[in-house]
């Protein structure tokens, strides 16, 4: 790894991270963060936890757990929107004080964070997603349509999207009009997912991404 690569800064943004585990994604992100550290990256993780908040250093990475100040939400989506400003503030603080080259958003819950940033972020933006509202609940309603619109607007700002399956990638291209050129099918069950993601980091930061 070159000296320039060793100075790359990455932010991983998720709604779960150990010890908070909602799925295997939590452990995948932890393993990815540790792998990036060994490769010379500076790594920040922005997440939240129902029981703890604050900033901690762990294995040469910085974990920022935002405060959870809105306990009574009318829906899971309202919970996400209420946490949005705290997430954005934490991310902005890191961007303004450190050299960050890439931000990786995990799952649909983090997509609203890209609004209203959109294309204003100079960092490379990657999104990993395993489902969208269209696959969770395709029923026509203002609520569902609003979530779909947020997902579509956010995903269009990404430089690269990891879709969990061929079916999801097809729906994103057909229904959300996402460019096929920035779509990569990457299953969360792939045993080599961490090494493959880190390889794509190197490619995208070197402007060598191609649809493989």
C-alpha positions as YAML, in Angstrom:
chain: A
units: angstrom
residues:
- id: 1
  name: UNK
  ca: [0.00, 0.00, 0.00]
- id: 2
  name: UNK
  ca: [1.33, 3.41, -0.96]
- id: 3
  name: UNK
  ca: [1.86, 6.28, 1.45]
- id: 4
  name: UNK
  ca: [-1.04, 8.15, -0.14]
- id: 5
  name: UNK
  ca: [-3.43, 5.22, 0.37]
- id: 6
  name: UNK
  ca: [-2.40, 4.93, 4.00]
- id: 7
  name: UNK
  ca: [-3.87, 8.37, 4.65]
- id: 8
  name: UNK
  ca: [-7.33, 7.59, 3.27]
- id: 9
  name: UNK
  ca: [-10.20, 8.33, 5.63]
- id: 10
  name: UNK
  ca: [-13.45, 6.33, 5.62]
- id: 11
  name: UNK
  ca: [-16.74, 6.81, 7.51]
- id: 12
  name: UNK
  ca: [-19.02, 3.80, 7.93]
- id: 13
  name: UNK
  ca: [-22.62, 4.84, 8.70]
- id: 14
  name: UNK
  ca: [-25.05, 2.29, 10.11]
- id: 15
  name: UNK
  ca: [-28.04, 1.84, 12.43]
- id: 16
  name: UNK
  ca: [-26.37, -1.11, 14.11]
- id: 17
  name: UNK
  ca: [-22.89, -1.87, 15.39]
- id: 18
  name: UNK
  ca: [-21.67, -4.17, 18.18]
- id: 19
  name: UNK
  ca: [-22.79, -4.56, 20.87]
- id: 20
  name: UNK
  ca: [-26.08, -3.54, 19.20]
- id: 21
  name: UNK
  ca: [-26.90, -6.34, 16.77]
- id: 22
  name: UNK
  ca: [-30.07, -6.39, 14.69]
- id: 23
  name: UNK
  ca: [-28.63, -8.66, 11.99]
- id: 24
  name: UNK
  ca: [-25.33, -10.07, 10.75]
- id: 25
  name: UNK
  ca: [-24.64, -6.67, 9.17]
- id: 26
  name: UNK
  ca: [-23.42, -5.40, 12.54]
- id: 27
  name: UNK
  ca: [-20.58, -7.92, 12.62]
- id: 28
  name: UNK
  ca: [-19.80, -7.43, 8.93]
- id: 29
  name: UNK
  ca: [-19.26, -3.71, 9.51]
- id: 30
  name: UNK
  ca: [-17.07, -4.40, 12.53]
- id: 31
  name: UNK
  ca: [-14.94, -6.86, 10.54]
- id: 32
  name: UNK
  ca: [-14.73, -4.40, 7.64]
- id: 33
  name: UNK
  ca: [-13.58, -1.61, 9.96]
- id: 34
  name: UNK
  ca: [-10.88, -3.81, 11.47]
- id: 35
  name: UNK
  ca: [-9.72, -4.91, 8.01]
- id: 36
  name: UNK
  ca: [-9.49, -1.31, 6.81]
- id: 37
  name: UNK
  ca: [-7.38, -0.42, 9.84]
- id: 38
  name: UNK
  ca: [-4.87, -3.15, 8.94]
- id: 39
  name: UNK
  ca: [-4.77, -1.76, 5.39]
- id: 40
  name: UNK
  ca: [-3.78, 1.69, 6.64]
- id: 41
  name: UNK
  ca: [-7.11, 3.51, 6.50]
- id: 42
  name: UNK
  ca: [-8.34, 5.94, 9.14]
- id: 43
  name: UNK
  ca: [-11.81, 4.68, 10.09]
- id: 44
  name: UNK
  ca: [-14.79, 6.34, 11.79]
- id: 45
  name: UNK
  ca: [-18.05, 4.54, 12.54]
- id: 46
  name: UNK
  ca: [-21.22, 6.59, 13.06]
- id: 47
  name: UNK
  ca: [-24.07, 4.65, 14.62]
- id: 48
  name: UNK
  ca: [-26.53, 4.77, 17.50]
- id: 49
  name: UNK
  ca: [-27.49, 2.59, 20.40]
- id: 50
  name: UNK
  ca: [-30.60, 2.53, 22.57]
- id: 51
  name: UNK
  ca: [-28.48, 2.35, 25.73]
- id: 52
  name: UNK
  ca: [-25.26, 4.27, 25.15]
- id: 53
  name: UNK
  ca: [-23.83, 7.28, 23.32]
- id: 54
  name: UNK
  ca: [-20.53, 9.09, 23.06]
- id: 55
  name: UNK
  ca: [-17.19, 8.76, 21.30]
- id: 56
  name: UNK
  ca: [-14.74, 5.94, 21.89]
- id: 57
  name: UNK
  ca: [-11.47, 4.74, 20.44]
- id: 58
  name: UNK
  ca: [-11.40, 1.02, 19.76]
- id: 59
  name: UNK
  ca: [-8.61, -0.82, 17.95]
- id: 60
  name: UNK
  ca: [-7.36, 2.39, 16.30]
- id: 61
  name: UNK
  ca: [-10.82, 3.31, 14.99]
- id: 62
  name: UNK
  ca: [-13.22, 5.97, 16.26]
- id: 63
  name: UNK
  ca: [-16.79, 4.94, 17.09]
- id: 64
  name: UNK
  ca: [-19.33, 7.77, 17.36]
- id: 65
  name: UNK
  ca: [-22.62, 6.69, 18.93]
- id: 66
  name: UNK
  ca: [-25.15, 9.47, 18.59]
- id: 67
  name: UNK
  ca: [-27.60, 10.17, 21.45]
- id: 68
  name: UNK
  ca: [-31.03, 8.60, 21.35]
- id: 69
  name: UNK
  ca: [-33.28, 11.40, 22.59]
- id: 70
  name: UNK
  ca: [-36.66, 10.56, 21.04]
- id: 71
  name: UNK
  ca: [-38.05, 7.46, 22.79]
- id: 72
  name: UNK
  ca: [-41.68, 7.76, 21.69]
- id: 73
  name: UNK
  ca: [-41.96, 7.47, 17.91]
- id: 74
  name: UNK
  ca: [-45.13, 6.79, 15.98]
- id: 75
  name: UNK
  ca: [-43.29, 4.48, 13.56]
- id: 76
  name: UNK
  ca: [-39.86, 3.09, 12.82]
- id: 77
  name: UNK
  ca: [-39.56, 5.59, 9.97]
- id: 78
  name: UNK
  ca: [-40.29, 8.53, 12.28]
- id: 79
  name: UNK
  ca: [-37.51, 7.20, 14.51]
- id: 80
  name: UNK
  ca: [-35.13, 7.35, 11.55]
- id: 81
  name: UNK
  ca: [-36.15, 10.90, 10.66]
- id: 82
  name: UNK
  ca: [-35.83, 12.07, 14.27]
- id: 83
  name: UNK
  ca: [-32.27, 10.73, 14.39]
- id: 84
  name: UNK
  ca: [-31.37, 12.28, 11.02]
- id: 85
  name: UNK
  ca: [-30.05, 15.62, 12.28]
- id: 86
  name: UNK
  ca: [-27.89, 13.97, 14.97]
- id: 87
  name: UNK
  ca: [-26.38, 11.63, 12.39]
- id: 88
  name: UNK
  ca: [-25.72, 14.48, 9.97]
- id: 89
  name: UNK
  ca: [-24.15, 16.58, 12.71]
- id: 90
  name: UNK
  ca: [-21.79, 13.74, 13.68]
- id: 91
  name: UNK
  ca: [-20.79, 13.11, 10.08]
- id: 92
  name: UNK
  ca: [-20.30, 16.83, 9.38]
- id: 93
  name: UNK
  ca: [-18.09, 17.17, 12.46]
- id: 94
  name: UNK
  ca: [-15.82, 14.38, 11.21]
- id: 95
  name: UNK
  ca: [-15.70, 15.77, 7.66]
- id: 96
  name: UNK
  ca: [-14.83, 19.25, 8.90]
- id: 97
  name: UNK
  ca: [-11.97, 18.10, 11.13]
- id: 98
  name: UNK
  ca: [-10.47, 15.14, 9.29]
- id: 99
  name: UNK
  ca: [-9.44, 14.12, 5.79]
- id: 100
  name: UNK
  ca: [-12.33, 11.92, 4.66]
- id: 101
  name: UNK
  ca: [-12.32, 10.40, 1.19]
- id: 102
  name: UNK
  ca: [-15.24, 7.98, 1.28]
- id: 103
  name: UNK
  ca: [-18.51, 7.55, 3.19]
- id: 104
  name: UNK
  ca: [-20.29, 4.18, 3.16]
- id: 105
  name: UNK
  ca: [-23.98, 4.16, 4.11]
- id: 106
  name: UNK
  ca: [-25.45, 0.80, 5.13]
- id: 107
  name: UNK
  ca: [-29.12, -0.08, 4.54]
- id: 108
  name: UNK
  ca: [-32.18, 1.99, 3.71]
- id: 109
  name: UNK
  ca: [-32.42, 3.48, 7.21]
- id: 110
  name: UNK
  ca: [-29.38, 5.67, 6.48]
- id: 111
  name: UNK
  ca: [-30.56, 6.93, 3.08]
- id: 112
  name: UNK
  ca: [-32.47, 9.99, 4.42]
- id: 113
  name: UNK
  ca: [-29.10, 11.27, 5.68]
- id: 114
  name: UNK
  ca: [-28.13, 12.02, 2.09]
- id: 115
  name: UNK
  ca: [-30.95, 14.58, 1.90]
- id: 116
  name: UNK
  ca: [-30.37, 17.53, 1.58]
- id: 117
  name: UNK
  ca: [-26.64, 16.85, 1.08]
- id: 118
  name: UNK
  ca: [-27.21, 15.15, -2.25]
- id: 119
  name: UNK
  ca: [-24.35, 15.77, -4.64]
- id: 120
  name: UNK
  ca: [-22.81, 18.48, -2.44]
- id: 121
  name: UNK
  ca: [-20.59, 15.94, -0.67]
- id: 122
  name: UNK
  ca: [-17.16, 15.85, -2.26]
- id: 123
  name: UNK
  ca: [-16.40, 12.45, -0.74]
- id: 124
  name: UNK
  ca: [-17.10, 9.27, -2.68]
- id: 125
  name: UNK
  ca: [-20.47, 7.85, -1.59]
- id: 126
  name: UNK
  ca: [-21.18, 4.13, -1.38]
- id: 127
  name: UNK
  ca: [-24.48, 2.56, -0.34]
- id: 128
  name: UNK
  ca: [-25.05, -1.08, 0.67]
- id: 129
  name: UNK
  ca: [-28.69, -2.10, 0.60]
- id: 130
  name: UNK
  ca: [-30.58, -5.37, 1.02]
- id: 131
  name: UNK
  ca: [-34.16, -4.14, 0.59]
- id: 132
  name: UNK
  ca: [-36.22, -1.13, -0.41]
- id: 133
  name: UNK
  ca: [-39.79, -0.08, 0.32]
- id: 134
  name: UNK
  ca: [-40.88, -1.63, -2.97]
- id: 135
  name: UNK
  ca: [-39.78, -5.05, -1.68]
- id: 136
  name: UNK
  ca: [-40.89, -4.48, 1.92]
- id: 137
  name: UNK
  ca: [-44.39, -3.20, 1.08]
- id: 138
  name: UNK
  ca: [-45.38, -2.40, -2.49]
- id: 139
  name: UNK
  ca: [-48.92, -1.33, -1.54]
- id: 140
  name: UNK
  ca: [-49.86, 2.05, -2.98]
- id: 141
  name: UNK
  ca: [-50.13, 4.69, -0.23]
- id: 142
  name: UNK
  ca: [-48.77, 8.19, 0.42]
- id: 143
  name: UNK
  ca: [-46.60, 6.76, 3.22]
- id: 144
  name: UNK
  ca: [-45.01, 4.08, 1.03]
- id: 145
  name: UNK
  ca: [-44.64, 6.41, -1.93]
- id: 146
  name: UNK
  ca: [-42.90, 8.99, 0.27]
- id: 147
  name: UNK
  ca: [-40.34, 6.44, 1.47]
- id: 148
  name: UNK
  ca: [-39.76, 5.23, -2.09]
- id: 149
  name: UNK
  ca: [-39.14, 8.79, -3.24]
- id: 150
  name: UNK
  ca: [-36.59, 9.36, -0.47]
- id: 151
  name: UNK
  ca: [-34.85, 6.10, -1.34]
- id: 152
  name: UNK
  ca: [-34.75, 6.98, -5.03]
- id: 153
  name: UNK
  ca: [-33.44, 10.51, -4.49]
- id: 154
  name: UNK
  ca: [-30.76, 9.30, -2.09]
- id: 155
  name: UNK
  ca: [-29.57, 6.37, -4.19]
- id: 156
  name: UNK
  ca: [-29.18, 8.59, -7.25]
- id: 157
  name: UNK
  ca: [-26.50, 10.57, -5.39]
- id: 158
  name: UNK
  ca: [-24.35, 7.47, -4.72]
- id: 159
  name: UNK
  ca: [-21.20, 6.76, -6.68]
- id: 160
  name: UNK
  ca: [-21.55, 3.02, -6.13]
- id: 161
  name: UNK
  ca: [-24.36, 0.80, -4.85]
- id: 162
  name: UNK
  ca: [-23.97, -2.70, -3.46]
- id: 163
  name: UNK
  ca: [-27.30, -4.51, -3.97]
- id: 164
  name: UNK
  ca: [-27.83, -7.68, -1.95]
- id: 165
  name: UNK
  ca: [-29.32, -9.67, -4.85]
- id: 166
  name: UNK
  ca: [-29.87, -9.69, -8.61]
- id: 167
  name: UNK
  ca: [-33.59, -9.19, -8.03]
- id: 168
  name: UNK
  ca: [-32.99, -6.07, -5.93]
- id: 169
  name: UNK
  ca: [-30.56, -4.66, -8.50]
- id: 170
  name: UNK
  ca: [-33.15, -5.21, -11.23]
- id: 171
  name: UNK
  ca: [-35.83, -3.37, -9.25]
- id: 172
  name: UNK
  ca: [-33.49, -0.47, -8.49]
- id: 173
  name: UNK
  ca: [-32.68, -0.09, -12.18]
- id: 174
  name: UNK
  ca: [-36.24, -0.56, -13.46]
- id: 175
  name: UNK
  ca: [-38.29, 1.17, -10.76]
- id: 176
  name: UNK
  ca: [-35.91, 3.70, -9.25]
- id: 177
  name: UNK
  ca: [-34.12, 4.49, -12.53]
- id: 178
  name: UNK
  ca: [-30.69, 3.92, -10.97]
- id: 179
  name: UNK
  ca: [-27.82, 3.70, -13.44]
- id: 180
  name: UNK
  ca: [-26.77, 0.12, -14.09]
- id: 181
  name: UNK
  ca: [-23.17, 1.28, -14.35]
- id: 182
  name: UNK
  ca: [-22.90, 2.01, -10.63]
- id: 183
  name: UNK
  ca: [-24.70, -1.14, -9.48]
- id: 184
  name: UNK
  ca: [-22.78, -4.08, -8.00]
- id: 185
  name: UNK
  ca: [-24.53, -7.23, -6.79]
- id: 186
  name: UNK
  ca: [-22.91, -8.14, -3.48]
- id: 187
  name: UNK
  ca: [-24.65, -10.60, -1.18]
- id: 188
  name: UNK
  ca: [-24.36, -10.14, 2.57]
- id: 189
  name: UNK
  ca: [-23.92, -13.91, 2.87]
- id: 190
  name: UNK
  ca: [-20.77, -13.89, 0.74]
- id: 191
  name: UNK
  ca: [-17.89, -15.12, 2.91]
- id: 192
  name: UNK
  ca: [-15.51, -12.80, 1.07]
- id: 193
  name: UNK
  ca: [-17.73, -9.71, 1.36]
- id: 194
  name: UNK
  ca: [-15.27, -7.75, 3.51]
- id: 195
  name: UNK
  ca: [-12.30, -8.25, 1.21]
- id: 196
  name: UNK
  ca: [-14.44, -7.51, -1.85]
- id: 197
  name: UNK
  ca: [-15.75, -4.26, -0.36]
- id: 198
  name: UNK
  ca: [-12.25, -3.12, 0.60]
- id: 199
  name: UNK
  ca: [-11.08, -3.90, -2.94]
- id: 200
  name: UNK
  ca: [-13.83, -1.69, -4.33]
- id: 201
  name: UNK
  ca: [-12.78, 1.09, -1.97]
- id: 202
  name: UNK
  ca: [-9.33, 1.02, -3.55]
- id: 203
  name: UNK
  ca: [-10.81, 1.03, -7.05]
- id: 204
  name: UNK
  ca: [-13.28, 3.84, -6.49]
- id: 205
  name: UNK
  ca: [-10.73, 6.03, -4.70]
- id: 206
  name: UNK
  ca: [-8.38, 5.49, -7.63]
- id: 207
  name: UNK
  ca: [-11.25, 6.18, -10.07]
- id: 208
  name: UNK
  ca: [-10.97, 2.71, -11.56]
- id: 209
  name: UNK
  ca: [-14.49, 1.43, -10.88]
- id: 210
  name: UNK
  ca: [-16.03, -0.55, -13.72]
- id: 211
  name: UNK
  ca: [-19.15, -2.70, -13.69]
- id: 212
  name: UNK
  ca: [-17.81, -6.25, -13.37]
...
